[in-house]
């Protein structure tokens, strides 16, 4: 009778049963031992077929390969027949030394396995050469030791294993003993490992209890005053109801003025803002330079809001605003003209061929999407309600603030007292005037201003009462500003070209090689050219033209206590002239 081995194909006419096994895990484990003993008996009688193994595997809810492995283990080691498939303490495990090697190779487990195998071979050859008799010393010395893999870790850091497992066993041990987050951390750094972490969800509180704030760059460019820029959105979100109380859009990089404008629109509930708003109890944001500024901290403190500055690289601690940023990118920005999912480059991007949105049109689209988010969108966690419905269903009392107070809190004060002169108010080396200043020359005032808004300031009394707005005197015309921008652009372009030319002069070129030889420079020039360039360099270096040691200083008087080292650097005093030998008139 022919015996079907594990390498043979499945018997003809045998189709696997699609029925699921009826045994639970405990019963299937208990039946392993009698099943393996029966299969061993069939093998001893030369009646074992693949059909027997397949039926056993189906009943025990394992694969056919697993049953064949049990039979092989029971044949080589009869003791394992008592507990087929049981884990033994002798299995290979990942040790701390191997973890260090995984970190050294950035998660490349195959490279670690090669290094372990090379280390064991080198240790075996070293032991063999040490134990070789004297007659075989010449042969042992001529033997070439196993070389470690190129670029490997130091030999002392590689452990010597008793037996190196196979590559499949080693990879299986890595997958078993090293978590997916640890493998990602070895491969791409700690930031990649955080994506595999599990984070708890904060309990839902009530409206205006906690707000979160952040900047987000829209992955597209808009036209602002003839220039293509990436717009930034600064907004707040109420963590309990997921409403967006306020936002501000900045063409280009945001500043603390963007945060103050967004805060003003978020706090006020009167037209054109609202109905969401009020004073928050807590505000969370990251360590952005604008959020950590004194102006923003002073404004939030004046509004009686507790500030929570999150640790760096912890976006999971402000998940509400991060989720809003992702949703805005997927739901709005991706559908707008000029959407570019890639991160912006340092170099200026080329002007897109398709038409782009103006800054006004982009702002209108964003405000419309914000209204849709608050009034129609149904985020998870609100029980099918919209953010505005969840806000209105919350009975928590609101703390409102007068618009005049919000105006005062969201402006920066330099803390100085100034005097109105005949030229107006002097601020940042510029004069600001207004019609209401007539007849008030000599009055002491203070200045409050929005950062980076130099066209106007707010003038107040030393006690904080607002007097009025003052505008910049002798403000440049739009034509002058356009000419100035063009001149600055040309100057920046010229400086970049000169810096690039200087970098080419400093660049060293070396000859390529296919062997391990010293590097050979290719930047050759004549001696005359080198001397000419050095002369030009010396002529422009004024410090090289100075000759401080040409004439040594005169010696100090004899009664001075002068160190010998300083006295030796002075010129020798000449003989004292005799008055009798002087020429008489």
HELIX and SHEET records of a PDB file:
HELIX    1   1 UNK A   25  UNK A   30  1                                   6    
HELIX    2   2 UNK A   32  UNK A   44  1                                  13    
HELIX    3   3 UNK A   50  UNK A   60  1                                  11    
HELIX    4   4 UNK A   64  UNK A   76  1                                  13    
HELIX    5   5 UNK A   78  UNK A   83  5                                   6    
HELIX    6   6 UNK A   96  UNK A  104  1                                   9    
HELIX    7   7 UNK A  109  UNK A  131  1                                  23    
HELIX    8   8 UNK A  134  UNK A  136  5                                   3    
HELIX    9   9 UNK A  137  UNK A  142  1                                   6    
HELIX   10  10 UNK A  155  UNK A  157  5                                   3    
HELIX   11  11 UNK A  167  UNK A  177  1                                  11    
HELIX   12  12 UNK A  180  UNK A  188  1                                   9    
HELIX   13  13 UNK A  190  UNK A  194  1                                   5    
HELIX   14  14 UNK A  256  UNK A  267  1                                  12    
HELIX   15  15 UNK A  294  UNK A  302  1                                   9    
HELIX   16  16 UNK A  315  UNK A  318  5                                   4    
HELIX   17  17 UNK A  319  UNK A  331  1                                  13    
HELIX   18  18 UNK A  333  UNK A  335  5                                   3    
HELIX   19  19 UNK A  359  UNK A  375  1                                  17    
HELIX   20  20 UNK A  387  UNK A  393  1                                   7    
HELIX   21  21 UNK A  403  UNK A  409  1                                   7    
HELIX   22  22 UNK A  435  UNK A  437  5                                   3    
HELIX   23  23 UNK A  478  UNK A  506  1                                  29    
HELIX   24  24 UNK A  527  UNK A  540  1                                  14    
HELIX   25  25 UNK A  542  UNK A  545  1                                   4    
HELIX   26  26 UNK A  564  UNK A  567  1                                   4    
HELIX   27  27 UNK A  579  UNK A  581  5                                   3    
SHEET    1   A 5 UNK A 246  UNK A 251  0                                        
SHEET    2   A 5 UNK A 227  UNK A 238 -1                                        
SHEET    3   A 5 UNK A 210  UNK A 224 -1                                        
SHEET    4   A 5 UNK A 282  UNK A 285  1                                        
SHEET    5   A 5 UNK A 306  UNK A 309  1                                        
SHEET    1   B 6 UNK A 412  UNK A 419  0                                        
SHEET    2   B 6 UNK A 444  UNK A 449 -1                                        
SHEET    3   B 6 UNK A 456  UNK A 460 -1                                        
SHEET    4   B 6 UNK A 466  UNK A 472 -1                                        
SHEET    5   B 6 UNK A 430  UNK A 433 -1                                        
SHEET    6   B 6 UNK A 425  UNK A 427 -1                                        
END                                                                             
